[in-house]
Structure formats: C-alpha cells, structure tokens
Amino acid sequence: MKRVRISLIAAVMVVSAFAGFLLYRVQKVSASDFKFQNNDRATDFHALGKIERGRNIFRYDTFEDQGFWGGTLQLHKAIEGKKLGGIGPGVSPATALAVGLKVDEDALPQSLVRQLKQGKVSLNDAAVTVALLKLNAVVGLTGYFDRSGRLVSLGTQCALCHSTVDDSFAPGIGHRLDGWANRDLNVGAIVNLSPDLSSVAKLLNVDQATVRTVLNSWGPGKFDAELFMDGKAFNNLRPGVSGAVLIPPAFGLAGVNLHTWTGWGSVTYWNAFVANLEMHGKGVFFDPRLADASRFPVAAQNGFDNVRSDVDAITSKLADLHFYQLALDAPVPPPNSYDHAAARRGQAIFDGRAQCSTCHVPPLFTEPGWNMHTADEIGVDDFQASRAPDDRYRTSPLKGLWTHQKGGFYHDGRFATLLDVVNHYDSYKSLHLSDQEKSDLVQYLKSL
C-alpha cells in the first residue's frame, strides 16, 4: 500500500508539474502576445470597415456624376416621360429590363413584392420606374428628387456595369451579384435616351446624329471607354465592327496586376480613370500619357491628362473601393454546369499539350507581374491594343469564366464560344488537339 501511495503521490507531482508548466507557457504566450492579438483585432476591424465602406461606394456612390448624367444629358427627363413632366414616352420597367438594367429585390418593400407577384403592378408604366428609383432599387442608378417628389437628376455607380442580380424573383429582378459583368446592359441605348447629346458631340468633334449611330453600334454588354480618348469609333482592321469592348468582371482581381483588356494601369488606376473621365464624377486624375495628341487627340484637347475639380468626391474613396473589389472572389460554378470527369482530363491538357498555363498561371490564371502580350503573340489584330499606352493585350484571369459567357470571348467578343477560343489557339499554335481533347479543355474552363 505504501508503494502504491508513493507511486500515486509521484504521479500527482508529475501531473501537477506538467500542468504548472503548461499554465506557465500559456501565461507566457498570452502575456507576450496580448498586444499582438489586439493589433490583429484592430487590423481585422480595419479591414471589415474598409470592405463595408467599399461596398457602399461600389453600389451607391455617384462621385457627384449626377451633374453630367442628369444635369448635362438630362437622362432623368427621358425616364420620366412627358406624362410626368419629362420628355418622350418615358422608360417603363419593361423597357428598363430590356436594356439590361437590374432591380435589387432586397430594396423592395414586402408590400410591393406581394403586388408584383399578384400582377398588380404595371411594368409598362414609367411612374413605376420612378418609384423604383425612389426606393434605390435600380442597380447602378440613383435618382435625385425634390421636396415634391419630382425626379430632378440621375447619377450612376460602379455597379451599373459591374453588378447583376441572380434573377431569384424574375428575370432581371433578384439579389445583387457584385463584381459580375452585366452582359445584358446596353449602355449605348441608355445614353441614347438623352434628349441632348451636344456635349458628347462637341467632345468628339462630330454631330449628334453621328454620336447616336456610334452608341447604337455598341450593343448589349459593351462599352467604349477609349472613344473619349482617341475618337476611334470603329475597328479599321475589321470593317463595320464597333470599337466597344465587352464589360469585364470586377471579381477575382486580388493578385492580378492589370484590370482591363489592354492594361492601362492597375485596378485602382482604372477606378480613378472611370470615375473621373467616364462617369464624369468630380475629382482629381493625373496621367501625362493622355497629353499625347497624336495617340489620344480627344483626351489631349480636353485636358484629361490632368483633371482637377473644385470639389474632390473621388480620391478619398479609392482605397475603400479598391479593397472591396479585391475582396470579391470569383464565384464557384454550379456543380451541374460542367462534366467533372472531362474537366479533370481537360486540366491535364491545360497544363500540358495546350500550353494554356504558360500564360494563365494557376491559381491566378494570369501571369504574376506584367501580364501583357502583343497582338501577334495571341494571333489577333492590334486595333484595340494600339489604343492603349502599352500596345498590348492583358492575359485575362479565367476564374469565374462561367459567369460571363454571354456576348462572346476576347475583348470584343469575336469568339462566340469557348470552343471557338480553343480552336483559335489550336490552329494558331499548331497544337493538333483532338476533338475530345478540345471538348475536355472546354469543360475544364467551365469548371474554374
């Protein structure tokens, strides 16, 4: 019994000593890391705050551009229609949805949702569109109203082109999907609603009829930002083809250097470019490359190389906006949207015989660094590349490719399907892929 007692005492002493050592270590770690943990927590809160502010900027901030879209172009009058004090027939919800505008289901009161479900709301009445603007329910547009409730101006946001909805309620009506390219949006048709495009005509040194012809040439899902830099409305190397390019997604950009089809600059550069020069917000923008009148005559003539507004409603928001965009991950494709076995085979082809991963380096699926290539390297004409400072095309990231198949592929949608893209490279690079290998590769691209 004595030996047992001694053994128990020894065991208790060992356990106690070990427990004491652990407690000592925990106390030491806690004491030494206490400040570090607080810093981590502060960083976490800082990051969450930037994401939240950036989300609001992305979705709702006009950067004071209502002075242009409402004040100069008078688009709000076209939306109202003559019956409400504007001009023309007005823009009904049916018309708005037809030109690709989206409605945020979460901004609608339940009473209105019930009425919509019961068919008690006319989708052919411009007054309903105005009511939706009052609810801030039209994705990417903000209506401004006077005290009597009259629509007096209109502003735009980043979300107009770079968000859509999941159609959970009806086509064009649903929950927001930030960062998704709105390939239904017909920007040209929307701008064409303006009763007065004289300011745009003056900018481009043409008449209003020409401006309207150019706007009508864009079509759904396309926009020509460079038009207001160089005045080139059509691809001279592909007669009859508009100079407009497909709206790219704004998700999956973390780790990606350049944002647009032809580079120009980083993600935050392009945010400043668009907010100042395309949305016509009020801010500061500097890019001396745009002073080159031989390449960018419109930009040089109008001083776009050095913009200084009296009120800066843009610069203070760029950091939060950038942070939110980088937080938008590429969406995972639905499991039933591709052939899983074929995709696994396709991955081996992507990384091997097809040589895709040479440029589309996993997991970014673009090159780390300066991800740019000449037109000759990718086998297309250089019209769009020649409109940008570096005369090159960006290696586009491929994650979330399944979300933006509408409108075609490459900058101008010249390839209607993914198989067309694969066939192009198979021919241009003499890969000699079999039909099965091409099919498997397409399935892999859909799986990203």
PEDA-V187988 format. One record per pair of residues at least 4 apart in sequence whose C-alpha atoms are under 7 Angstrom apart, sorted by sequence separation. I is the first residue (numbers start at 1). J is the second residue. D is the distance in whole Angstrom. If there is no record, write none. Layout:
BEGIN
<<I	J	D> <I	J	D>>
END
This chain:
BEGIN
<<1	5	6> <2	6	6> <3	7	6> <4	8	6> <5	9	6> <6	10	6> <7	11	6> <8	12	6> <9	13	6> <10	14	6> <11	15	6> <12	16	6> <13	17	6> <14	18	6> <15	19	6> <16	20	6> <17	21	6> <18	22	6> <19	23	6> <20	24	6> <21	25	6> <22	26	6> <23	27	6> <24	28	6> <25	29	6> <26	30	6> <27	31	6> <28	32	6> <29	33	6> <30	34	6> <33	37	6> <34	38	6> <35	39	6> <36	40	6> <37	41	6> <38	42	6> <39	43	6> <40	44	6> <41	45	6> <42	46	6> <43	47	6> <44	48	6> <45	49	6> <46	50	6> <47	51	6> <48	52	6> <49	53	6> <50	54	6> <51	55	6> <52	56	6> <53	57	6> <54	58	6> <55	59	6> <56	60	6> <57	61	5> <62	66	7> <65	69	7> <66	70	5> <67	71	5> <68	72	5> <69	73	5> <70	74	4> <75	79	6> <76	80	6> <77	81	6> <80	84	5> <81	85	7> <82	86	5> <91	95	6> <92	96	6> <93	97	6> <94	98	6> <95	99	6> <96	100	7> <97	101	5> <108	112	6> <109	113	6> <110	114	6> <111	115	6> <112	116	6> <113	117	6> <114	118	6> <115	119	6> <116	120	6> <126	130	6> <127	131	6> <128	132	6> <129	133	6> <130	134	6> <131	135	6> <132	136	6> <133	137	6> <145	149	5> <146	150	5> <156	160	7> <158	162	6> <159	163	5> <167	171	5> <169	173	5> <170	174	7> <186	190	6> <187	191	6> <188	192	6> <189	193	7> <197	201	6> <198	202	6> <199	203	6> <200	204	6> <201	205	6> <202	206	6> <206	210	6> <207	211	7> <208	212	6> <209	213	6> <210	214	6> <211	215	6> <212	216	6> <213	217	6> <214	218	7> <218	222	6> <226	230	6> <227	231	5> <235	239	6> <259	263	6> <265	269	5> <266	270	6> <267	271	6> <268	272	6> <269	273	6> <270	274	6> <271	275	6> <272	276	6> <273	277	6> <274	278	5> <275	279	5> <276	280	5> <292	296	6> <293	297	4> <296	300	6> <297	301	6> <298	302	6> <299	303	6> <300	304	6> <303	307	7> <314	318	7> <317	321	6> <318	322	6> <319	323	6> <320	324	6> <321	325	6> <322	326	6> <323	327	6> <324	328	7> <333	337	7> <339	343	6> <340	344	6> <341	345	7> <342	346	6> <343	347	6> <344	348	7> <345	349	7> <346	350	6> <347	351	6> <348	352	6> <349	353	5> <350	354	5> <351	355	6> <356	360	6> <357	361	5> <361	365	4> <367	371	5> <373	377	6> <374	378	7> <375	379	6> <376	380	6> <382	386	6> <383	387	7> <387	391	7> <401	405	7> <409	413	4> <410	414	6> <416	420	7> <417	421	7> <418	422	6> <419	423	6> <420	424	6> <421	425	7> <422	426	6> <423	427	6> <424	428	6> <425	429	6> <426	430	5> <427	431	7> <433	437	6> <434	438	6> <435	439	6> <436	440	6> <437	441	6> <438	442	6> <439	443	6> <440	444	6> <441	445	6> <442	446	6> <443	447	6> <444	448	7> <56	61	7> <66	71	6> <67	72	6> <68	73	6> <69	74	6> <70	75	5> <80	85	7> <81	86	5> <82	87	4> <91	96	6> <96	101	5> <97	102	6> <108	113	7> <115	120	5> <116	121	5> <132	137	5> <133	138	6> <145	150	5> <146	151	7> <167	172	5> <168	173	7> <169	174	5> <201	206	5> <218	223	7> <227	232	6> <258	263	5> <265	270	6> <274	279	6> <275	280	6> <276	281	5> <299	304	5> <300	305	7> <349	354	6> <350	355	6> <351	356	6> <357	362	7> <360	365	4> <361	366	5> <366	371	7> <375	380	5> <386	391	5> <408	413	4> <409	414	6> <410	415	7> <415	420	6> <426	431	5> <433	438	6> <69	75	6> <70	76	6> <80	86	5> <81	87	5> <82	88	5> <115	121	6> <132	138	6> <136	142	6> <145	151	4> <146	152	7> <167	173	5> <168	174	5> <201	207	5> <227	233	6> <234	240	7> <235	241	6> <275	281	6> <276	282	6> <290	296	6> <299	305	7> <350	356	5> <351	357	5> <360	366	4> <361	367	6> <375	381	6> <385	391	5> <407	413	6> <408	414	6> <409	415	5> <415	421	6> <426	432	6> <81	88	5> <82	89	6> <144	151	6> <145	152	5> <165	172	6> <167	174	4> <168	175	7> <201	208	5> <234	241	6> <235	242	6> <258	265	6> <259	266	6> <276	283	6> <293	300	5> <350	357	6> <359	366	6> <360	367	6> <375	382	5> <385	392	5> <408	415	5> <409	416	6> <426	433	6> <78	86	6> <81	89	5> <82	90	7> <143	151	7> <144	152	6> <165	173	6> <166	174	5> <234	242	4> <235	243	5> <258	266	5> <259	267	5> <291	299	7> <292	300	6> <359	367	6> <385	393	6> <408	416	4> <409	417	7> <77	86	4> <78	87	5> <81	90	3> <133	142	6> <134	143	6> <144	153	5> <165	174	5> <166	175	6> <233	242	6> <234	243	4> <257	266	6> <258	267	6> <276	285	7> <290	299	6> <291	300	5> <408	417	6> <77	87	6> <78	88	6> <80	90	5> <81	91	7> <133	143	5> <143	153	6> <144	154	6> <165	175	5> <166	176	7> <198	208	6> <201	211	6> <233	243	5> <290	300	6> <79	90	5> <80	91	7> <143	154	5> <165	176	4> <166	177	7> <197	208	6> <232	243	7> <78	90	5> <79	91	5> <142	154	6> <143	155	7> <164	176	6> <165	177	5> <273	285	7> <78	91	7> <142	155	5> <163	176	7> <164	177	5> <272	285	7> <141	155	6> <142	156	6> <163	177	5> <164	178	7> <290	304	7> <291	305	5> <141	156	5> <163	178	4> <290	305	5> <140	156	6> <141	157	6> <162	178	7> <163	179	5> <164	180	6> <289	305	7> <422	438	7> <140	157	5> <162	179	5> <163	180	5> <288	305	5> <374	391	7> <375	392	6> <140	158	6> <162	180	5> <163	181	6> <164	182	5> <287	305	5> <374	392	5> <375	393	7> <140	159	5> <141	160	7> <159	178	7> <162	181	5> <163	182	6> <214	233	6> <224	243	6> <286	305	5> <287	306	6> <373	392	5> <374	393	6> <139	159	6> <140	160	4> <161	181	6> <162	182	6> <192	212	6> <224	244	4> <286	306	5> <372	392	6> <373	393	5> <139	160	6> <161	182	5> <223	244	5> <224	245	6> <285	306	6> <286	307	6> <372	393	5> <373	394	6> <222	244	6> <223	245	6> <285	307	5> <372	394	4> <192	215	7> <222	245	5> <223	246	7> <284	307	5> <285	308	7> <371	394	6> <372	395	6> <419	442	6> <218	242	6> <222	246	4> <223	247	7> <284	308	5> <371	395	6> <418	442	6> <217	242	6> <221	246	6> <222	247	5> <283	308	6> <284	309	6> <189	215	7> <218	244	6> <221	247	6> <283	309	5> <108	135	7> <188	215	4> <189	216	6> <204	231	6> <282	309	6> <107	135	7> <188	216	6> <283	311	6> <284	312	6> <94	123	5> <107	136	7> <108	137	7> <282	311	6> <283	312	4> <366	395	6> <93	123	5> <94	124	6> <107	137	5> <188	218	6> <282	312	5> <283	313	5> <366	396	6> <92	123	6> <93	124	6> <188	219	7> <282	313	6> <283	314	5> <284	315	7> <366	397	5> <92	124	5> <282	314	7> <283	315	6> <365	397	5> <92	125	5> <93	126	7> <104	137	5> <186	219	6> <364	397	7> <365	398	6> <92	126	4> <103	137	6> <104	138	6> <186	220	4> <365	399	7> <91	126	5> <93	128	7> <103	138	5> <104	139	6> <185	220	5> <186	221	6> <360	395	7> <90	126	5> <92	128	7> <93	129	5> <102	138	6> <103	139	6> <184	220	5> <185	221	5> <186	222	7> <187	223	7> <359	395	7> <92	129	6> <102	139	5> <183	220	6> <184	221	5> <360	397	7> <91	129	7> <101	139	7> <183	221	4> <182	221	6> <402	446	5> <81	126	7> <401	446	6> <80	126	6> <79	126	7> <80	127	7> <401	448	7> <400	448	6> <379	428	7> <399	448	5> <80	130	7> <268	318	7> <398	448	7> <225	278	7> <268	322	6> <102	164	6> <102	165	7> <183	247	7> <182	247	7> <230	295	7> <181	247	6> <230	296	4> <181	248	5> <229	296	5> <230	297	5> <231	298	6> <105	173	6> <181	249	4> <229	297	7> <230	298	5> <332	400	7> <103	172	6> <104	173	6> <105	174	5> <106	175	6> <180	249	5> <229	298	5> <230	299	7> <330	399	6> <331	400	6> <333	402	7> <102	172	5> <103	173	5> <104	174	6> <105	175	6> <179	249	6> <180	250	6> <228	298	6> <229	299	5> <330	400	5> <102	173	6> <103	174	7> <104	175	6> <179	250	4> <180	251	7> <228	299	7> <104	176	6> <179	251	5> <254	326	5> <253	326	6> <251	325	6> <252	326	7> <76	151	7> <97	172	6> <250	325	7> <76	152	7> <252	328	6> <76	153	6> <251	328	5> <252	329	5> <354	431	6> <76	154	6> <251	329	6> <252	330	5> <75	154	7> <251	330	5> <60	140	7> <59	140	6> <71	153	7> <70	153	4> <70	154	5> <100	184	4> <101	185	6> <69	154	6> <70	155	7> <99	184	7> <100	185	4> <69	155	6> <99	185	6> <100	186	6> <161	247	7> <66	153	6> <99	186	5> <162	249	6> <66	154	5> <162	250	6> <66	155	4> <65	155	6> <65	156	7> <346	437	7> <350	441	7> <349	441	7> <62	155	6> <62	156	5> <204	298	7> <346	440	4> <347	441	7> <62	157	5> <203	298	7> <345	440	6> <346	441	4> <61	157	6> <60	157	6> <343	440	6> <346	443	7> <347	444	6> <59	157	6> <342	440	5> <343	441	7> <346	444	5> <58	157	7> <59	158	7> <58	158	5> <59	159	5> <343	443	5> <344	444	7> <58	159	6> <342	443	6> <343	444	4> <339	443	6> <343	447	7> <338	443	6> <338	446	6> <338	447	6> <257	369	6> <257	370	7> <333	447	6> <78	193	6> <78	194	6> <75	193	7> <75	194	5> <74	194	6> <73	194	5> <74	195	7> <73	195	7> <73	196	6> <262	385	6> <73	197	6> <264	388	6> <264	389	6> <262	388	6> <262	392	6> <263	393	7> <262	393	4> <263	394	6> <261	393	6> <262	394	5> <261	394	5> <237	383	7> <252	399	7> <235	383	6> <179	328	7> <261	411	6> <226	387	7> <246	411	6> <245	411	5> <246	412	6> <245	412	5> <246	413	7> <244	412	7> <221	407	7> <63	275	7> <68	280	6> <65	279	6> <65	280	5> <65	281	4> <64	281	5> <65	282	7> <63	281	5> <64	282	6> <62	281	7> <63	282	6> <181	404	7> <183	406	6> <183	407	7> <64	313	7> <63	313	5> <63	314	6> <58	321	6> <57	321	6> <54	320	4> <53	320	6> <54	321	4> <51	320	7> <54	323	7> <55	324	6> <50	320	5> <54	324	5> <51	323	6> <50	323	7> <51	324	5>>
END
